[in-house]
């Protein structure tokens, strides 16, 4: 397993690296969250840990951006974290919020617990789906079209397409999509979903500007059209 650690302080980086290594992770450290959002690593890490000492509002905004890229568990160590800020972090998509004055043994146990809770069904155990002219292979995270080359999907693209295809013909409300794909409450995240839908359409639609497979029901949500040719 790999952990991505963000900290601007050398001492925190050294201490947390040891804790994460004891939890079974190899650790990559960065100083700036923007590095990850501008060039997201593939394959993604198994855990993201962020140390926030100042500039809380900026950190919340950056974590929202980070969450738009990944479903990876995010843990935050925040200095002097108020209740309001704690809530903001959780609503931004953070899975675990702790203070910076932590006990290493307790932190280690909480990290292990977080990984257990967020571990889902392995993609390779899911069956291949075929709808319309698409075939989705969860094991390889690849979508193949009748008239084109197979294309690899990101984690989020895969989760969205898998959700839509397994509920083909059903309109899924936007807030439910956020819960299925990102794993947290989706209220107020329409732009998050819209951006992901656009990226997915660019891979599965012959003309992304005139979609025939991934359709929108205005002000409600999205659905997968299993009969794009109009024949059942």
Residue frames relative to the residue before (quaternion, step in Angstrom):
aa qw qx qy qz dx dy dz
X 1.0000 0.0000 0.0000 0.0000 0.00 0.00 0.00
X 0.2023 -0.7811 0.5811 0.1062 3.54 -1.17 0.63
X 0.1638 -0.7661 0.6153 0.0875 3.56 -1.08 0.81
X 0.2345 -0.7354 0.6207 0.1378 3.53 -1.13 0.78
X 0.1083 -0.8273 0.5513 -0.0053 3.57 -0.52 1.23
X 0.1092 -0.7849 0.6088 0.0360 3.56 -0.85 1.05
X 0.2662 0.7394 -0.5799 0.2149 3.56 -0.65 1.14
X 0.3349 -0.7512 0.5370 0.1873 3.56 -1.02 0.82
X 0.6823 0.4621 -0.2775 0.4939 3.57 1.28 -0.07
X 0.4939 -0.6999 0.4411 0.2676 3.55 -0.72 1.13
X 0.6550 0.5271 -0.3190 0.4374 3.59 0.95 -0.88
X 0.6538 0.4991 -0.3115 0.4759 3.59 0.96 -0.88
X 0.6345 0.5447 -0.3262 0.4408 3.56 0.98 -0.87
X 0.6709 0.5037 -0.2967 0.4562 3.57 0.91 -0.94
X 0.6780 0.4995 -0.2936 0.4524 3.59 0.89 -0.96
X 0.7103 0.4615 -0.2647 0.4608 3.56 0.85 -1.00
X 0.5769 0.5739 -0.3756 0.4435 3.57 1.12 -0.56
X 0.6510 0.5089 -0.3107 0.4698 3.58 0.97 -0.86
X 0.6520 0.5157 -0.3165 0.4569 3.60 0.93 -0.91
X 0.6829 0.4901 -0.2863 0.4598 3.57 0.90 -0.94
X 0.6276 0.5271 -0.3354 0.4646 3.57 1.06 -0.71
X 0.6337 0.5172 -0.3269 0.4733 3.59 1.07 -0.73
X 0.6628 0.4879 -0.3000 0.4823 3.58 1.19 -0.55
X 0.6205 -0.5907 0.3218 0.4032 3.57 1.29 0.04
X 0.5469 0.6281 -0.3907 0.3920 3.58 1.26 0.27
X 0.2939 -0.6151 0.6753 0.2815 3.48 -1.37 0.34
X 0.2612 -0.8155 0.5095 0.0852 3.57 -0.93 0.90
X 0.0797 -0.7326 0.6733 0.0604 3.51 -1.10 0.87
X 0.1555 -0.8104 0.5602 0.0719 3.57 -0.83 0.94
X 0.0526 -0.7599 0.6477 0.0141 3.53 -1.21 0.75
X 0.4322 -0.7024 0.5025 0.2596 3.55 -1.20 0.49
X 0.7960 0.2787 -0.1048 0.5270 3.57 1.10 -0.67
X 0.4577 -0.6984 0.4850 0.2599 3.58 -0.80 1.03
X 0.5910 0.5944 -0.3689 0.4015 3.58 1.10 -0.64
X 0.5518 0.6100 -0.3947 0.4095 3.59 1.16 -0.51
X 0.6912 0.4834 -0.2805 0.4582 3.57 0.97 -0.86
X 0.6962 0.4750 -0.2930 0.4515 3.59 0.90 -0.86
X 0.6730 0.4848 -0.3046 0.4682 3.60 1.13 -0.53
X 0.7950 0.0648 -0.0349 0.6021 3.61 1.14 -0.57
X 0.1176 -0.8442 0.5217 0.0371 3.55 0.35 1.30
X 0.4319 -0.7267 0.4679 0.2580 3.61 -0.73 1.03
X 0.0788 -0.7737 0.6278 0.0318 3.56 -1.13 0.73
X 0.4542 -0.2594 -0.8286 0.1997 1.61 -1.34 2.08
X 0.5754 -0.6206 0.4063 0.3445 3.59 -1.11 0.61
X 0.5767 -0.5682 0.4391 0.3895 3.60 -1.22 0.34
X 0.5326 -0.6261 0.4673 0.3255 3.56 -1.30 0.20
X 0.7844 0.0848 -0.0373 0.6134 3.58 1.28 -0.36
X 0.1428 -0.7489 0.6395 0.0991 3.55 -1.16 0.71
X 0.0501 -0.7846 0.6178 0.0150 3.57 -0.90 0.95
X 0.0854 -0.8062 0.5853 -0.0098 3.55 -0.82 1.07
X 0.1914 -0.7532 0.6197 0.1096 3.57 -0.94 0.94
X 0.0608 -0.8028 0.5930 -0.0114 3.58 -0.69 1.14
X 0.0955 -0.8128 0.5742 0.0239 3.56 -0.59 1.17
X 0.7920 0.0340 0.0147 0.6094 3.58 1.03 -0.83
X 0.7743 0.3604 -0.2474 0.4576 3.56 -1.37 -0.13
X 0.0055 0.8564 -0.5156 0.0263 3.56 0.81 1.06
X 0.6608 0.5198 -0.3210 0.4360 3.61 0.87 -0.94
X 0.6398 0.5157 -0.3190 0.4722 3.57 1.01 -0.82
X 0.6483 0.5263 -0.3180 0.4489 3.57 0.98 -0.85
X 0.6349 0.5255 -0.3313 0.4594 3.60 0.97 -0.83
X 0.6587 0.5079 -0.3074 0.4622 3.59 0.93 -0.90
X 0.6685 0.4994 -0.3017 0.4612 3.58 0.96 -0.86
X 0.6465 0.5123 -0.3217 0.4648 3.58 1.03 -0.77
X 0.5967 0.5414 -0.3615 0.4692 3.61 1.08 -0.63
X 0.6420 0.5109 -0.3130 0.4784 3.58 1.02 -0.83
X 0.6447 0.5291 -0.3102 0.4563 3.53 0.99 -0.89
X 0.6684 0.5054 -0.2962 0.4584 3.56 0.94 -0.92
X 0.6002 0.5627 -0.3569 0.4424 3.60 1.15 -0.52
X 0.6948 0.4708 -0.2634 0.4756 3.59 1.23 -0.45
X 0.8447 0.1294 0.0180 0.5191 3.58 1.04 -0.65
X 0.3486 -0.7036 0.5763 0.2265 3.54 -1.33 0.43
X 0.3487 0.7609 -0.4776 0.2673 3.58 1.32 0.13
X 0.5402 -0.6167 0.4535 0.3497 3.65 -0.97 0.74
X 0.1409 -0.7864 0.5992 0.0512 3.57 -0.96 0.94
X 0.0809 -0.7700 0.6324 0.0255 3.57 -0.88 1.03
X 0.1264 -0.7949 0.5917 0.0444 3.58 -0.95 0.90
X 0.1597 -0.7290 0.6578 0.1018 3.54 -1.07 0.87
X 0.0206 -0.8381 0.5422 -0.0554 3.56 -0.37 1.26
X 0.3766 -0.7265 0.5354 0.2090 3.56 -0.91 0.97
X 0.8467 -0.0067 -0.0324 0.5311 3.58 -0.91 0.98
X 0.1523 0.8291 -0.5160 0.1520 3.56 0.83 1.06
X 0.2739 -0.7621 0.5659 0.1547 3.60 -0.59 1.14
X 0.6679 -0.4885 0.3643 0.4273 3.57 -1.27 0.25
X 0.6443 0.5282 -0.3223 0.4495 3.58 0.98 -0.87
X 0.6785 0.4811 -0.2946 0.4705 3.57 0.92 -0.88
X 0.5909 0.5670 -0.3522 0.4531 3.56 1.10 -0.74
X 0.6672 0.4961 -0.2909 0.4735 3.57 0.93 -0.95
X 0.6333 0.5376 -0.3310 0.4476 3.60 0.96 -0.85
X 0.6562 0.5140 -0.3114 0.4562 3.56 0.94 -0.87
X 0.6613 0.5000 -0.3097 0.4656 3.58 0.91 -0.88
X 0.6817 0.4805 -0.2904 0.4691 3.58 0.96 -0.84
X 0.6210 0.5325 -0.3369 0.4660 3.59 1.22 -0.43
X 0.6534 -0.5405 0.3051 0.4333 3.58 1.27 -0.18
X 0.4379 0.6817 -0.4723 0.3470 3.60 1.24 0.21
X 0.3604 -0.7582 0.5100 0.1871 3.58 -1.00 0.84
X 0.7998 0.0803 -0.0074 0.5948 3.59 1.12 -0.66
X 0.0615 -0.7918 0.6077 0.0006 3.59 -0.83 1.05
X 0.0296 0.7947 -0.6020 0.0721 3.56 -0.81 1.09
X 0.5343 -0.5946 0.4829 0.3576 3.54 -1.30 0.25
X 0.5820 -0.6010 0.4174 0.3547 3.58 -1.22 0.40
X 0.6508 0.4388 -0.3246 0.5277 3.62 1.23 -0.27
X 0.1434 0.8299 -0.5118 0.1698 3.53 0.28 1.33
X 0.4213 -0.6345 0.5771 0.2946 3.50 -1.37 0.33
X 0.5040 -0.6991 0.4130 0.2945 3.59 -0.67 1.09
X 0.6583 0.5093 -0.3196 0.4529 3.60 0.96 -0.84
X 0.6534 0.5021 -0.3117 0.4731 3.58 0.99 -0.85
X 0.6455 0.5197 -0.3192 0.4597 3.59 0.95 -0.88
X 0.6344 0.5358 -0.3213 0.4553 3.57 0.97 -0.87
X 0.6714 0.4926 -0.2945 0.4689 3.59 0.92 -0.92
X 0.6673 0.5030 -0.3093 0.4539 3.59 0.98 -0.81
X 0.6151 0.5339 -0.3441 0.4672 3.59 1.06 -0.69
X 0.6643 0.4982 -0.3043 0.4667 3.57 0.90 -0.90
X 0.6405 0.5193 -0.3168 0.4687 3.57 1.04 -0.81
X 0.6376 0.5356 -0.3206 0.4515 3.58 1.00 -0.86
X 0.6637 0.5018 -0.3065 0.4623 3.57 0.90 -0.90
X 0.6366 0.5223 -0.3321 0.4601 3.60 1.01 -0.77
X 0.6829 0.5055 -0.2910 0.4397 3.58 0.91 -0.94
X 0.7537 0.4139 -0.2170 0.4620 3.56 0.94 -0.86
X 0.5049 0.6349 -0.4405 0.3846 3.59 1.23 -0.09
X 0.1620 -0.8054 0.5668 0.0623 3.56 -0.69 1.12
X 0.7150 -0.3617 0.3285 0.5001 3.53 -1.29 -0.41
X 0.4746 -0.6733 0.4707 0.3161 3.65 -0.76 0.91
X 0.5634 -0.6262 0.4195 0.3383 3.56 -0.98 0.89
X 0.6568 0.5489 -0.3321 0.3963 3.58 0.99 -0.83
X 0.6556 0.5094 -0.3220 0.4551 3.61 1.21 -0.33
X 0.5763 0.5842 -0.3778 0.4287 3.60 1.27 -0.11
X 0.4944 -0.6767 0.4525 0.3049 3.61 -1.00 0.73
X 0.5580 -0.5684 0.4785 0.3696 3.56 -1.27 0.43
X 0.2349 -0.7732 0.5770 0.1185 3.57 -0.98 0.90
X 0.0449 -0.7768 0.6273 0.0331 3.56 -1.09 0.74
X 0.1369 0.7585 -0.6208 0.1437 3.54 -0.72 1.16
X 0.8203 0.0702 -0.0931 0.5600 3.57 -1.02 0.87
X 0.7503 -0.3443 0.2555 0.5032 3.61 -0.70 -1.02
X 0.5692 0.6016 -0.3672 0.4235 3.58 1.27 0.40
X 0.0778 -0.7486 0.6554 0.0638 3.52 -1.22 0.66
X 0.1294 -0.8151 0.5642 0.0211 3.57 -0.61 1.19
X 0.1530 -0.7905 0.5916 0.0421 3.56 -0.69 1.18
X 0.2963 -0.7930 0.5023 0.1764 3.64 -0.23 1.21
X 0.6208 0.5759 -0.3495 0.4009 3.59 1.01 -0.75
X 0.7652 0.3154 -0.1660 0.5362 3.55 1.00 -0.86
X 0.3083 -0.7621 0.4940 0.2830 3.57 1.35 -0.28
X 0.4622 0.6601 -0.4288 0.4084 3.53 1.01 0.98
X 0.1658 -0.7565 0.6234 0.1080 3.55 -1.08 0.78
X 0.1220 -0.7959 0.5918 0.0378 3.56 -0.90 0.97
X 0.2016 -0.7729 0.5948 0.0910 3.55 -1.02 0.90
X 0.6369 -0.5599 0.3684 0.3810 3.57 -1.13 0.64
X 0.8078 0.2875 -0.1160 0.5013 3.55 0.95 -0.89
X 0.7519 0.3613 -0.2181 0.5065 3.61 1.12 0.43
X 0.6495 -0.5117 0.3989 0.3964 3.53 -1.37 0.09
X 0.5595 -0.5799 0.4596 0.3735 3.62 -1.12 0.56
X 0.1424 -0.7934 0.5888 0.0606 3.56 -1.06 0.78
X 0.3929 -0.7137 0.5340 0.2261 3.54 -0.98 0.91
X 0.2642 -0.7723 0.5639 0.1253 3.56 -1.01 0.90
X 0.4886 -0.5964 0.5336 0.3475 3.54 -1.25 0.43
X 0.7021 -0.4413 0.3319 0.4497 3.59 -1.27 0.18
X 0.7006 0.4718 -0.2795 0.4566 3.57 0.83 -0.99
X 0.6348 0.5216 -0.3316 0.4637 3.59 0.98 -0.81
X 0.6430 0.5171 -0.3230 0.4635 3.56 0.97 -0.86
X 0.6737 0.5014 -0.3135 0.4432 3.60 0.79 -0.97
X 0.6527 0.5094 -0.3212 0.4598 3.58 0.96 -0.83
X 0.6952 0.4662 -0.2916 0.4629 3.59 0.78 -0.98
X 0.6345 0.5239 -0.3350 0.4591 3.61 0.97 -0.79
X 0.6469 0.5186 -0.3152 0.4617 3.58 0.97 -0.86
X 0.6915 0.4769 -0.2855 0.4613 3.59 0.86 -0.95
X 0.6879 0.4905 -0.2931 0.4475 3.60 0.91 -0.88
X 0.6776 0.4711 -0.3002 0.4783 3.61 1.05 -0.66
X 0.7174 0.3020 -0.2289 0.5845 3.59 1.33 -0.09
X 0.0911 0.8539 -0.5087 0.0623 3.58 1.12 0.71
X 0.8069 0.2477 -0.2171 0.4904 3.53 -0.94 1.00
X 0.6602 0.4820 -0.3063 0.4878 3.59 1.25 -0.26
X 0.3837 -0.7020 0.5480 0.2445 3.57 -0.92 0.88
X 0.1510 -0.7861 0.5959 0.0647 3.56 -0.73 1.10
X 0.4369 -0.7087 0.4821 0.2727 3.62 -0.60 1.08
X 0.6329 -0.5754 0.3704 0.3622 3.54 -1.09 0.79
X 0.6714 0.5012 -0.3148 0.4460 3.60 0.87 -0.88
X 0.6324 0.5166 -0.3337 0.4711 3.60 1.10 -0.60
X 0.6071 0.5513 -0.3505 0.4524 3.57 1.07 -0.73
X 0.6401 0.5202 -0.3309 0.4584 3.58 0.94 -0.84
X 0.6609 0.4991 -0.3126 0.4652 3.60 0.95 -0.81
X 0.6691 0.4960 -0.3025 0.4634 3.60 0.95 -0.86
X 0.7624 0.4108 -0.2050 0.4561 3.57 0.84 -1.03
X 0.7947 0.2919 -0.1465 0.5117 3.59 0.82 -1.00
X 0.4387 -0.7441 0.4206 0.2775 3.57 1.19 -0.41
X 0.7239 0.3362 -0.2788 0.5340 3.61 1.11 0.50
X 0.7369 -0.4320 0.2794 0.4385 3.57 -1.28 0.28
X 0.2882 -0.8284 0.4672 0.1116 3.54 -0.78 1.07
X 0.3499 0.7590 -0.4979 0.2315 3.59 1.17 0.15
X 0.8434 0.1761 -0.1360 0.4890 3.57 -0.87 0.98
X 0.6121 0.5727 -0.3468 0.4208 3.59 1.21 0.33
X 0.1741 0.8206 -0.5259 0.1406 3.60 1.02 0.73
X 0.6488 0.5165 -0.3291 0.4516 3.60 0.97 -0.80
X 0.5943 0.5704 -0.3523 0.4442 3.57 1.08 -0.72
X 0.6980 0.4548 -0.2632 0.4864 3.56 0.87 -0.98
X 0.6381 0.5460 -0.3381 0.4247 3.59 0.90 -0.88
X 0.6595 0.5105 -0.3091 0.4570 3.59 0.94 -0.85
X 0.6625 0.4949 -0.3047 0.4726 3.58 0.99 -0.84
X 0.6260 0.5350 -0.3360 0.4572 3.59 1.00 -0.79
X 0.6442 0.5248 -0.3231 0.4530 3.59 0.95 -0.84
X 0.6656 0.4969 -0.3087 0.4634 3.59 0.95 -0.85
X 0.6603 0.4998 -0.3095 0.4673 3.57 1.00 -0.81
X 0.6310 0.5383 -0.3352 0.4468 3.59 0.96 -0.82
X 0.6288 0.5501 -0.3435 0.4289 3.59 1.02 -0.74
X 0.7089 0.4449 -0.2544 0.4845 3.59 1.22 -0.42
X 0.8022 0.3195 -0.1514 0.4810 3.60 1.03 -0.67
X 0.6717 0.4713 -0.3062 0.4826 3.60 1.18 -0.31
X 0.4855 -0.6501 0.4912 0.3168 3.60 -1.01 0.76
X 0.7608 0.0638 -0.0570 0.6434 3.58 1.21 -0.60
X 0.3088 -0.7984 0.4859 0.1766 3.62 -0.13 1.26
X 0.6526 0.5152 -0.3185 0.4553 3.60 1.17 -0.51
X 0.7424 0.2297 -0.1720 0.6054 3.58 1.31 -0.24
X 0.0651 -0.8594 0.5062 0.0306 3.59 0.58 1.14
X 0.1751 -0.7824 0.5927 0.0767 3.53 -1.15 0.78
X 0.7134 0.4439 -0.2407 0.4859 3.57 1.24 -0.42
X 0.7803 0.2128 -0.1042 0.5788 3.58 0.78 -1.04
X 0.0068 -0.8459 0.5278 -0.0768 3.52 -0.16 1.35
X 0.3558 -0.7366 0.5508 0.1656 3.51 -1.27 0.61
X 0.1854 -0.7125 0.6632 0.1344 3.52 -1.14 0.77
X 0.4404 -0.7480 0.4158 0.2713 3.62 -0.22 1.26
X 0.8616 0.1004 -0.1273 0.4811 3.52 -1.06 1.00
X 0.6794 0.4403 -0.3110 0.4979 3.60 1.23 0.24
X 0.6883 -0.4490 0.3301 0.4644 3.59 0.46 -1.15
X 0.5570 -0.5950 0.4730 0.3347 3.56 -1.20 -0.61
X 0.0425 -0.7881 0.6123 0.0465 3.55 -1.28 0.40
X 0.4331 -0.6688 0.5394 0.2723 3.54 -1.30 0.44
X 0.2738 -0.7699 0.5617 0.1294 3.55 -0.76 1.11
X 0.1909 -0.8267 0.5216 0.0900 3.58 -0.20 1.26
X 0.7254 0.3430 -0.2320 0.5498 3.60 1.30 -0.07
X 0.0203 -0.8543 0.5194 0.0052 3.62 0.61 1.08
X 0.6816 0.4687 -0.2895 0.4817 3.61 1.18 -0.45
X 0.5420 -0.6611 0.3772 0.3563 3.55 1.30 0.04
X 0.6474 0.4896 -0.3260 0.4847 3.59 1.27 0.15
X 0.2604 -0.7769 0.5577 0.1324 3.57 -0.92 0.91
